[in-house]
Amino acid sequence: MARHTFIADLEPGGVSGVYQIREAKLLKTVKGDSYLAMTLADKSGESNAKLWSAPPDVLARVKTGGFLDIVGRVELYRERKQIIVESFEPSDSDGLDMALYRVVAPVDPETIYGEIVALLESMKDPWFVKLARAYLDDEDFGRRFREWPAAKRMHHPYLHGLLEHVHSVLTLGNEIATHYPWVDRDLVLLGLFLHDSGKVIELVSEPAPGYSVEGELLGHITIGICKLDTMARAIEGFPPERLVQLKHIILSHHGIAEYGSPKPPMFAEALLVHTVEMLDAKMNAFYREKELPPENSDVTGAVRYSKLLRTQVYTPPGGNGRASASPSEGGDDASAF
């Protein structure tokens, strides 16, 4: 098998190889000719790709999350690299080395899972400890919680991303709750643990992060509240008021209706959960924005528009990418869409 050329290493000229399809749309030029606009990816990053003069039925052969064996060329368009696909064949994932395409959180999942458990077991409220243990002991939830991405694109959209996100917000939330001793630390910790619990149903992990049917129809907030209601009511004597507080935290953790929360945070612990969750999500997005390969970014040091953050961002001088080895040099899986 030919050596795989990573997206991050592409240079103008010929290109061939198998890449994962993150997005595919059939569009028209100003002259009315159809073309296929795609986002192709591997673990090092992603690149825009185009197939000119695309037949009307091309989308039947190009499935999001699937793989294409392409032949084409890399061109510069407005100082960014893009792939012009000249021919392609759908590729079966069974014969591929998925390590080339699977983006993995830059953490040790077993270590941070243990730290999450320790924080939850440090809660003083025995009802909360019992509820947290019920979630962790649920075989399906526990497996997905350790493996699932936290989102399709916005933040932590990779294997073990949800685990990484929850570990990060629990660590931050614990520190902040210690700073404000009048805050209910247990409510903050369990709220942070549960705030994205619905994502284990909302999202699918393979072949690429995406939405399940339930996720599209209900969303993770609704799914999370329904799951919480079921889990808490299975614990005889669980305090009703504490259940309502936890439901409100899940309901309000996006902050405002525009972002999916029908209620704003209405007590201090809910505000803390929302603030910490938003901070960690955006910091992860900024981190990955800084790491984008040059074809997904403008000149380093320039103020530019970020599709990920949906705002103008400034990348300090110093270059894009990790300081460690690139994937083609044997480095660990990079964070990318």
N, C-alpha and C positions, 0 to 999 in steps of 0.2 A: 504494500500500500504506500502511495506517495506521501511524503511528509506534509502535514497540514500547515498551511500558512495562516497564521492568526490575523484576525481583522486588524488588530493594533499594529501589525507589521506590514500591512499592504502598502505597496508603492505603485506609482503610475506605471502601467504596462500590463502585460497579460496576467490573467489569474484563472485558476481552476481549482476546484475542491468542493467539499460539502460544507454547507452552512445551514444554520437553523433559521426558519422563517419566524420573525417576531410580529410582522404585520405585512399585509398585502392588500392593495386596493387597485381596482381597474379605473383608470382616469382617462381624460381626453386632453389632447394638446389644443392650442388655440385654433388649429386648423381642423379640429374634430376627429383626429386620428386617436385610436385607443392605445394606451400603453399601461404596463403593469408597474406600479410603484411599490417597492418592498423595503422592509428593514431586515437585513440579514445579520446574523450574529454568531458568535462563539463565546467562550468564557472570557475573552480579552476585551470585548466591546461589541459594537454594532456599527453598521454602515448602511447608508441609503443605497438602494439598487434600483435599476430601471431595465425593463424589457420593452423596447420600442416595437411598434406594430404588433401588439399582442392580440391574439385571436379572442373572440368574445367568450369562449368557454375556458379560458386559461385558469380562472379561479377554481375550477373543478379539480385541477391538478396541483394547486398551490394552497396548502392548508396551514393556517397559523399554528405554530408549534411543531410543524413537520420539518423535513429536511430536503434541501435541493442540492443536487450535484451539478454545479454550474461550470460553464466555460465562458469567458468574457475578458473584459479589460477594466483596469482602474484608471479613471480620469479625474482631473481636477475641475471642479465647477465652483466658481466663486471662492477659490482658494481652499475648497474642501474636497476630500477624496470621495468618490462615489463609484459604485460598480455598475458597468454597463453589461448586462447579461446578453450573450449572443445565442446561447443554447442552454437547455437544462433538462434534467430528468429528476423526478421525485426519487428520494433515497429512503430506503428502509432503515429505521433506527437500529434494528437488530444487529446489523453488521458494523455498527459504528462504535468507536471508543467514546462513550458519553462523557468521560472526564474532560474531553476537549470542549464540551459545550455547556456542561453543568456548572453554573456559578454558585459558589459555596461561601457562606459567611466566614470571615477571617477570624474565627474563634474556635476554641475546643468545646464542642457541644456538651460533652460529658461534664467538663469542669463547670461551665456556667449553669448547667442544669442543677448540679449539686448546690451551687451558691443560691439559686432561686429557691430550692427546697429549704435550705437553711434559713433564709430570710422569712419565708412563710411560716416555718415552724417556730420562729422567734416571736410570733404574734402572741399577745396575752389573752385575747378573746378565744376561749375554747371552741365556740361555735364556728368562728372563722377558720381556725386550724382544721376543724373537722370538715368544713366545706372545701377548703383548699386540697386536703388529702383526697376527698371524694373525686375531685377533678383529676388529680395526678394518678389516682388508682384506676381511673376509667381507661381501659386498654386502648380504645380507638382515639379518644381525646389525647391521651398521653403520647401516643406515637406521633400523631399529627402535630401536636404542640412542639415536639422536639425537632421535627423535620420541615415543617411548612414554611413557605415564604410569608412575609408580613404584608405584602401588597403585590399587585401585578407590575407596577412601574415606579410608584412614587417613593417608597422608602423600604429598605431591606427586602428587595424583590428577588430573593435567592434562597437556596436550600439552607435551612436553619435560621432564616431571617427573622421569623417570629420569635424564636427562642432568644436570639441576640437582642431584639428590640425590647422584649419583656425584661430580660436581665438588666439592660441598660436603664430602663425607666424605674425598675425596682431599686437599683443602686442609687440613682439620683433622688428618687422619692424618699428613700430611707434617710438620706443625708438632710434633705430639706425638712422632713418631719421632725428630725432631731433638732434642727435650728429653731423651729417653732414648737416648743414643748406643749403648747395648749392644743395642738392639732391631734386628732385621733389617728395615731400612727397605724394602727391595725386596719382602719378603714382605707387609708391611703394605700397600704401595701396590697391588700386584697383587691381593691379597686383597680390598681395598676395591673395586677396579675390577670384580672378578668376582662379588662376593657376591650381587648381585641380577641377574646376567646371565640367569638363567632366566626373568625377568619378561618378556622380549621374546617368549616363547612362552606363558607363563602368562596374560598379559593381552591384551585387544584394546583398541585405541585409539578406534575409531569404531563407532557414532555417539556412544558415551559409554564411559568406562573400565569394563571388565567382565572376566569370566573366559572363556577359551577352554575347549574340551572337555578339552584336555591339562592346562590349568591346574586345572580342577576335579578331575581324576582323579589328577594327579601332584603339583602344586604346584611353585613355582619353585625350591625347594632341590633336589629330585630332578632336575628338568629341567636346572638349572645344573651339577650334578655330571656328569650324562651328557654334556652338551655339552663340559665341560672335559676329560673323558676322551677324547672323540673328537678334540678340537683338539690336545691335548698328544701323543697317540699318533701324530698325523700329522707331528709334528716328530721326525725321526730322532735318537735319542740323548737325548731329553728326560729329565732325571734322575728316576727313579721316586720317590725320597724327597721331592723338591720337589713332585711331583704329589700325593702323599699329603697333604702339608702344606696345599696349596691346597684340596684336597677337604675337609679338616677345617675350614678357615676357612668355606667355604660351608655346610657341614653345621651348624656351631655358631653361626652369626652371629645367630640369634635368642635365644641364651643358654641357654634351658631347654626341656625337652620340652613344657611347657604352651603355649609359643609356637611350637612346630613344629620345634625342634632336638633330634634324638635324642641328641646328645652336647653337653655343655657345652664352652666353650673350654678347651683343655688345654695351651696354651702362650701366652706373653705376647702374641705378635702376633695370635693368634686373639681373645684377650680385648680387645685394642685395637680390632680391627675391630668386634667386637660392641658395645663401648661407644660408639664413634664413630657407628656406624650407628644405634643406638638413640637417642643424643642428637640427631642430625640429624632423625630421623623425628619425635621428640616436639617438638622446637623448631618444626618446620614445622607440626605440628598445633596448637601453642599460638598460633603466628602467625596461622593461619587461624581459630582460635577467636576471637581478638581482632577479626578482620575480619568475622565473621558479621553479616549485617544484623540489626536489632533483633528481627525476628520469630523468629529462630533463637536468640535469646539473652535472658537475663533482664536486669534493670536493671544498667547499668554500675556497677561497684564492688561488686556483691553477690557473695557466694560462692554458686555454683550448680553443678549437675551438668552435665558435658559429655558428650554422647553420643559425641563423637569420641574423647575421651581416656578415657572410662569412669571418671571420677573427679570429685570436687569441684574446681572451679577458681575462682580469683579474678581478675577483670578490673579492673585499676587504673582509677581515675577518668580520664576523658578522652575517652570515647566509643568506639564501634565504628567500624570502617572505616578505609580508607586516608586519609592526609592529602592525597593528590592528588585530582584530579577523579573524580567518580563516573562509571560507564560511560555514563550518559545525558548527561554533560557532555563526553564525548569522551575520557575517560581510557583507559588501557590495559586489557587483559583482567585482571579480578580473579581472585584465587585463591578457588575455591569448590568444593563437592562436585559 
